[in-house]
Amino acid sequence: MKILHILSDRTAQGGTPIFALDVIFALHERGVKQFVICRPYDDFLHPLRKAGIPFETVDFNKWNKWFMKKWIPRRVYRRIKSYVPDVVHCWKPQAAEWTLAGSGTVVLSWFGGYLDMKHHKHCDYWMGCTPDLADWIEKKSGHPDRVFMVNTFVSLQEDTSLSRKEFGIPDDKPVILFLGRIVEEKGIDILLRASVGLDAFLLLAGDGAKLENYRNLAQDLGIESRVRFTGWRRDRSALLDLADVLVLPSRSEPFGTVMAEAWSKNVPVVASRAEGPRQYIEHGINGMLSDIEDVDGLANNLCAVIEDDNLRKKLIIGGTGLVSQFSKERVISNLLQVYEEIIRKGPVR
């Protein structure tokens, strides 16, 4: 089996590029032959070189959209013809849009969110990372027989341990951890407002264009002394070891692999009722849910988990029971089954 992956992300930060690389390396461990087309950024190239996975760089920038739409599809088409993969796996709308139909090779497009189908309509098959997302793709595409669902998986590495002292956090204060992009859809402002009355420290590990806006909001709310913006970090496992609670206050969250990562590290999860969390969290059983935009509800849930040891233990046990479905071995086996099925079915375009 030979797979050609196309990654058009601008960075290896964020759910889809992290998962795409995790998949590529996991398939490499299984002996699957692969080739990667990606942007010429070290976040992609260094780990690919280290693993010995061949790649070609393409700059998907939009400095000349007309030219790029002419040039990139031709270059991708030439690579398909020279590499002769069994499957072309596109990991972003741009990657799918610029992979021409009619190459004679099966094209699979990955959905990590509720994306506009117009960029993916010429693909042969589509894959969502949750049951709800797969159902949504079926309705939008009108072709349920061409839609598949494969979870993301936990890929935490062993990290050098961290101490609260490194972040200026007292040992006797709870730590509420957020892991992700510091952007509006993640509900960072909701979290900051919900934290005003909590005797806890916030550790926000991520980056985003409006980071300074949230720093200013923390100052305006008078909680800047209890908030730590760490920037983007790769040591997710070590950060989870520091945390008393993982929080996802998102306005939109197709899934949130960090939930499964928290469950695997025995960290209770508090989230909003966004698309992903509400599919997996039973309130009070394996996590706590509040309505989207509900500042008071989020604050009450965080307070309950921090102060009630029995609730914490119950949520941890409940979350642990879900971890197996997000194991690397199980997910990669499911993905390989999908590859085999769509290879057998062949292109439909």
NUNU-123680 format. One record per residue (C-alpha): z, x negated, y negated; residue number from 1; residue in one letter. Coordinates in Angstrom, 3 decimals, decimal comma. Example, Ala and Ser with C-alpha at 12.3 -4.5 7.8 and 13.67 -1.06 7.14 Angstrom:
BEGIN
R         Z         X         Y  resi  resn
R     7,800   -12,300     4,500     1     A
R     7,140   -13,670     1,060     2     S
This chain:
BEGIN
R         Z         X         Y  resi  resn
R     0,000     0,000     0,000     1     M
R    -0,976    -1,274    -3,455     2     K
R     0,400     0,250    -6,661     3     I
R    -0,824    -0,356   -10,210     4     L
R     1,873     0,503   -12,774     5     H
R     1,044     1,119   -16,431     6     I
R     3,941     0,817   -18,907     7     L
R     3,054     1,589   -22,513     8     S
R     6,627     1,523   -23,872     9     D
R     7,320    -0,461   -27,027    10     R
R    10,540    -1,824   -25,519    11     T
R    12,419    -2,035   -22,230    12     A
R    15,249    -0,074   -23,861    13     Q
R    15,599     3,576   -22,915    14     G
R    15,571     5,640   -19,744    15     G
R    11,913     5,546   -18,675    16     T
R    11,192     1,804   -19,089    17     P
R    14,521     0,867   -17,476    18     I
R    13,801     3,126   -14,518    19     F
R    10,178     1,970   -14,260    20     A
R    11,258    -1,662   -13,978    21     L
R    14,008    -0,726   -11,515    22     D
R    11,408     1,030    -9,364    23     V
R     8,991    -1,903    -9,528    24     I
R    11,649    -4,374    -8,416    25     F
R    12,943    -2,043    -5,692    26     A
R     9,410    -1,597    -4,329    27     L
R     8,970    -5,372    -4,485    28     H
R    12,050    -5,720    -2,265    29     E
R    10,373    -3,337     0,207    30     R
R     7,292    -5,572     0,288    31     G
R     4,984    -3,201    -1,619    32     V
R     2,105    -4,975    -3,363    33     K
R     2,066    -4,232    -7,089    34     Q
R     0,351    -5,074   -10,332    35     F
R     1,701    -4,161   -13,782    36     V
R    -0,088    -3,487   -17,071    37     I
R     2,396    -3,591   -19,944    38     C
R     2,901    -4,654   -23,537    39     R
R     3,242    -8,418   -24,194    40     P
R     7,008    -8,303   -24,699    41     Y
R     9,577   -10,572   -23,071    42     D
R    11,691    -7,594   -22,013    43     D
R     8,910    -6,843   -19,532    44     F
R     7,329   -10,219   -18,898    45     L
R    10,403   -12,339   -18,179    46     H
R    11,721   -10,210   -15,283    47     P
R     8,209    -9,727   -13,867    48     L
R     7,588   -13,482   -13,891    49     R
R    10,990   -14,099   -12,313    50     K
R    10,192   -11,681    -9,495    51     A
R     6,688   -13,081    -9,036    52     G
R     4,994    -9,741    -9,728    53     I
R     1,506   -10,152   -11,259    54     P
R     0,794    -8,484   -14,585    55     F
R    -1,692    -8,112   -17,421    56     E
R    -0,655    -7,534   -21,023    57     T
R    -2,217    -4,886   -23,237    58     V
R    -1,064    -4,168   -26,772    59     D
R    -0,933    -0,372   -27,009    60     F
R    -0,283    -0,455   -30,768    61     N
R    -2,029     2,069   -32,993    62     K
R    -3,308    -0,305   -35,683    63     W
R    -6,832     0,959   -34,974    64     N
R    -6,549     4,152   -32,960    65     K
R   -10,279     4,737   -32,585    66     W
R   -10,908     1,195   -31,378    67     F
R    -7,906     1,220   -29,021    68     M
R    -8,980     4,512   -27,453    69     K
R   -12,339     2,950   -26,693    70     K
R   -11,115    -0,478   -25,614    71     W
R    -7,891     0,112   -23,655    72     I
R    -9,279     2,724   -21,206    73     P
R   -12,177     0,411   -20,399    74     R
R    -9,811    -2,488   -19,804    75     R
R    -7,550    -0,358   -17,595    76     V
R   -10,618     0,896   -15,716    77     Y
R   -11,790    -2,677   -15,094    78     R
R    -8,359    -3,621   -13,749    79     R
R    -8,377    -0,606   -11,418    80     I
R   -11,771    -1,620   -10,109    81     K
R   -10,779    -5,273    -9,625    82     S
R    -7,319    -4,671    -8,144    83     Y
R    -8,324    -1,583    -6,096    84     V
R    -4,858     0,056    -5,948    85     P
R    -4,010     3,017    -3,750    86     D
R    -2,111     4,646    -6,620    87     V
R    -2,114     4,209   -10,401    88     V
R     1,404     5,101   -11,607    89     H
R     1,542     5,928   -15,332    90     C
R     4,980     5,825   -16,921    91     W
R     4,388     7,231   -20,423    92     K
R     2,008     9,684   -22,138    93     P
R     0,021     6,840   -23,682    94     Q
R    -0,371     5,191   -20,306    95     A
R    -1,604     8,447   -18,788    96     A
R    -3,889     9,327   -21,692    97     E
R    -5,639     5,967   -21,571    98     W
R    -6,176     5,931   -17,811    99     T
R    -9,635     7,352   -17,318   100     L
R   -10,316     9,977   -14,689   101     A
R   -13,084     9,300   -12,225   102     G
R   -12,067     5,823   -11,072   103     S
R   -11,817     7,027    -7,483   104     G
R    -8,127     6,098    -7,381   105     T
R    -5,173     8,498    -7,282   106     V
R    -3,407     8,737   -10,671   107     V
R     0,261     9,781   -10,766   108     L
R     2,054    10,480   -14,059   109     S
R     5,835    10,243   -14,418   110     W
R     7,774    12,757   -16,530   111     F
R    11,175    11,611   -17,738   112     G
R    11,246    14,534   -20,183   113     G
R     9,550    17,748   -21,236   114     Y
R     6,356    16,158   -22,536   115     L
R     3,118    17,604   -23,869   116     D
R     0,849    18,154   -20,854   117     M
R    -2,281    17,443   -22,898   118     K
R    -1,749    13,704   -22,452   119     H
R    -1,430    14,063   -18,671   120     H
R    -3,888    16,839   -17,863   121     K
R    -6,502    14,541   -16,327   122     H
R    -4,005    12,964   -13,885   123     C
R    -4,215    13,928   -10,225   124     D
R    -0,493    14,397    -9,648   125     Y
R     2,694    14,659   -11,697   126     W
R     6,312    13,752   -10,954   127     M
R     9,511    14,950   -12,639   128     G
R    12,982    13,448   -12,325   129     C
R    14,909    16,751   -11,948   130     T
R    14,237    20,075   -10,189   131     P
R    14,043    21,904   -13,518   132     D
R    11,561    19,396   -14,897   133     L
R     9,380    19,687   -11,785   134     A
R     9,445    23,499   -12,125   135     D
R     8,456    23,156   -15,786   136     W
R     5,503    20,905   -14,891   137     I
R     4,387    23,407   -12,232   138     E
R     4,301    26,206   -14,790   139     K
R     2,566    24,114   -17,456   140     K
R    -0,024    22,617   -15,108   141     S
R    -0,672    25,692   -12,976   142     G
R    -0,852    23,400    -9,933   143     H
R     2,465    23,457    -8,034   144     P
R     0,820    21,734    -5,066   145     D
R     0,305    18,638    -7,230   146     R
R     3,861    18,326    -8,556   147     V
R     6,676    16,249    -7,049   148     F
R    10,341    15,618    -7,819   149     M
R    12,049    12,255    -7,365   150     V
R    15,452    11,430    -8,873   151     N
R    16,227     8,314   -10,818   152     T
R    18,752     6,012    -9,159   153     F
R    21,832     3,980   -10,000   154     V
R    20,877     0,353   -10,606   155     S
R    24,030    -1,227   -11,981   156     L
R    24,313    -4,990   -11,609   157     Q
R    27,442    -7,084   -11,295   158     E
R    28,369    -8,022   -14,868   159     D
R    30,821   -10,456   -16,347   160     T
R    33,952    -8,415   -17,004   161     S
R    34,785    -7,365   -20,548   162     L
R    38,148    -6,945   -22,240   163     S
R    39,151    -4,402   -24,831   164     R
R    40,228    -7,300   -27,002   165     K
R    36,572    -8,312   -27,412   166     E
R    35,967    -5,007   -29,189   167     F
R    39,281    -4,906   -31,058   168     G
R    40,555    -1,986   -28,969   169     I
R    44,291    -1,799   -28,135   170     P
R    45,158    -1,644   -24,428   171     D
R    47,085     1,608   -24,848   172     D
R    44,213     3,595   -26,428   173     K
R    41,613     5,584   -24,436   174     P
R    37,975     4,484   -24,652   175     V
R    35,181     7,048   -24,963   176     I
R    31,870     5,410   -24,047   177     L
R    28,367     6,456   -25,101   178     F
R    25,412     4,621   -23,504   179     L
R    21,943     5,332   -24,862   180     G
R    19,695     5,391   -27,885   181     R
R    21,453     5,998   -31,193   182     I
R    19,176     8,824   -32,297   183     V
R    19,558    12,421   -33,480   184     E
R    18,604    14,035   -30,159   185     E
R    21,517    12,238   -28,493   186     K
R    24,004    14,078   -30,718   187     G
R    25,755    11,018   -32,150   188     I
R    26,781    12,948   -35,257   189     D
R    28,313    15,664   -33,071   190     I
R    30,322    13,034   -31,190   191     L
R    31,572    11,402   -34,377   192     L
R    32,698    14,741   -35,805   193     R
R    34,360    15,707   -32,511   194     A
R    36,316    12,432   -32,533   195     S
R    38,060    12,982   -35,857   196     V
R    41,193    14,470   -34,305   197     G
R    41,240    12,334   -31,145   198     L
R    43,608     9,414   -30,672   199     D
R    40,883     7,368   -28,960   200     A
R    38,297     4,682   -29,654   201     F
R    34,536     5,230   -29,492   202     L
R    32,323     2,575   -27,943   203     L
R    28,675     3,340   -28,734   204     L
R    26,332     1,004   -26,867   205     A
R    22,787     1,473   -28,069   206     G
R    20,416     1,066   -30,971   207     D
R    18,184     3,162   -33,176   208     G
R    16,431     3,319   -36,515   209     A
R    19,182     5,457   -38,081   210     K
R    22,111     3,370   -36,878   211     L
R    23,277     2,750   -40,454   212     E
R    23,365     6,496   -41,089   213     N
R    25,870     6,901   -38,296   214     Y
R    27,933     3,958   -39,508   215     R
R    28,113     5,687   -42,886   216     N
R    29,036     8,997   -41,264   217     L
R    31,896     7,349   -39,362   218     A
R    33,120     5,942   -42,672   219     Q
R    32,805     9,298   -44,419   220     D
R    34,817    10,929   -41,626   221     L
R    37,513     8,280   -41,918   222     G
R    37,172     7,110   -38,309   223     I
R    35,286     3,833   -38,803   224     E
R    38,335     1,845   -37,637   225     S
R    38,092     3,572   -34,229   226     R
R    34,322     3,338   -33,764   227     V
R    32,487     0,336   -32,321   228     R
R    28,686     0,169   -32,575   229     F
R    27,775    -2,582   -30,098   230     T
R    23,981    -2,513   -30,332   231     G
R    21,792    -2,451   -27,224   232     W
R    23,499    -4,018   -24,208   233     R
R    22,476    -4,634   -20,615   234     R
R    25,988    -4,945   -19,135   235     D
R    26,356    -1,232   -18,444   236     R
R    28,568    -1,779   -15,427   237     S
R    31,083    -3,832   -17,397   238     A
R    31,096    -1,272   -20,216   239     L
R    31,784     1,530   -17,749   240     L
R    34,692    -0,486   -16,371   241     D
R    36,237    -0,344   -19,852   242     L
R    35,704     3,386   -20,278   243     A
R    38,120     6,241   -19,715   244     D
R    35,382     8,816   -20,334   245     V
R    31,579     8,757   -20,529   246     L
R    30,173    11,191   -23,078   247     V
R    26,679    12,712   -23,463   248     L
R    26,756    14,981   -26,532   249     P
R    22,973    15,373   -26,475   250     S
R    20,892    18,026   -28,156   251     R
R    18,218    17,216   -25,574   252     S
R    18,742    15,305   -22,325   253     E
R    16,204    15,754   -19,500   254     P
R    18,634    14,094   -17,096   255     F
R    20,723    11,110   -18,141   256     G
R    20,915     8,511   -15,351   257     T
R    24,040     7,182   -17,018   258     V
R    25,853    10,244   -15,599   259     M
R    25,177     9,053   -12,062   260     A
R    26,153     5,532   -13,090   261     E
R    29,480     6,822   -14,416   262     A
R    30,129     8,798   -11,221   263     W
R    29,448     5,643    -9,186   264     S
R    32,081     3,789   -11,258   265     K
R    34,707     6,578   -11,044   266     N
R    34,394     7,457   -14,741   267     V
R    34,622    11,176   -15,616   268     P
R    31,706    12,688   -17,554   269     V
R    31,877    14,966   -20,598   270     V
R    28,503    16,337   -21,710   271     A
R    26,689    19,070   -23,590   272     S
R    24,809    21,841   -21,813   273     R
R    21,504    20,062   -22,358   274     A
R    18,749    20,408   -19,744   275     E
R    19,825    17,588   -17,432   276     G
R    23,633    17,742   -17,437   277     P
R    23,761    21,484   -16,851   278     R
R    21,687    21,071   -13,661   279     Q
R    24,224    18,766   -12,059   280     Y
R    27,603    19,348   -13,715   281     I
R    29,888    22,184   -12,658   282     E
R    32,355    22,610   -15,481   283     H
R    35,811    21,506   -14,418   284     G
R    34,582    20,361   -10,981   285     I
R    32,530    17,174   -11,486   286     N
R    32,390    17,040   -15,273   287     G
R    33,028    18,997   -18,453   288     M
R    30,384    20,895   -20,419   289     L
R    30,318    22,214   -23,975   290     S
R    27,591    24,101   -25,797   291     D
R    25,024    22,060   -27,697   292     I
R    26,179    21,462   -31,297   293     E
R    29,703    22,679   -30,411   294     D
R    31,885    20,075   -32,121   295     V
R    35,171    21,790   -31,281   296     D
R    34,173    22,397   -27,671   297     G
R    33,256    18,745   -27,201   298     L
R    36,503    17,639   -28,840   299     A
R    38,555    19,947   -26,599   300     N
R    36,835    18,684   -23,444   301     N
R    37,336    15,042   -24,399   302     L
R    40,974    15,705   -25,219   303     C
R    41,535    17,495   -21,894   304     A
R    40,051    14,656   -19,827   305     V
R    41,979    12,003   -21,754   306     I
R    45,352    13,780   -21,541   307     E
R    45,250    15,532   -18,150   308     D
R    45,493    13,026   -15,271   309     D
R    45,020    15,718   -12,636   310     N
R    41,818    16,911   -14,286   311     L
R    40,543    13,343   -14,485   312     R
R    41,149    12,799   -10,768   313     K
R    39,442    16,089    -9,908   314     K
R    36,354    15,230   -11,968   315     L
R    36,150    11,743   -10,480   316     I
R    36,299    13,108    -6,920   317     I
R    33,676    15,728    -7,783   318     G
R    31,363    13,168    -9,360   319     G
R    31,713    10,770    -6,433   320     T
R    30,386    13,497    -4,156   321     G
R    27,062    13,468    -6,024   322     L
R    26,446     9,713    -6,018   323     V
R    24,585     9,502    -2,692   324     S
R    21,606    11,495    -3,959   325     Q
R    21,077     8,839    -6,655   326     F
R    21,135     5,807    -4,361   327     S
R    18,312     3,292    -4,656   328     K
R    17,546     3,430    -0,948   329     E
R    17,215     7,199    -0,877   330     R
R    15,161     7,468    -4,069   331     V
R    12,728     4,682    -3,164   332     I
R    12,226     6,165     0,298   333     S
R    11,409     9,512    -1,336   334     N
R     9,016     7,834    -3,772   335     L
R     7,209     6,025    -0,960   336     L
R     6,792     9,359     0,831   337     Q
R     5,213    10,790    -2,323   338     V
R     2,871     7,807    -2,590   339     Y
R     1,832     8,254     1,041   340     E
R     1,224    11,979     0,580   341     E
R    -0,911    11,665    -2,533   342     I
R    -2,874     8,799    -1,017   343     I
R    -3,576    11,048     1,978   344     R
R    -4,598    13,947    -0,315   345     K
R    -6,694    11,685    -2,516   346     G
R    -7,929    12,158    -6,113   347     P
R    -8,602    15,690    -7,300   348     V
R   -10,594    14,724   -10,401   349     R
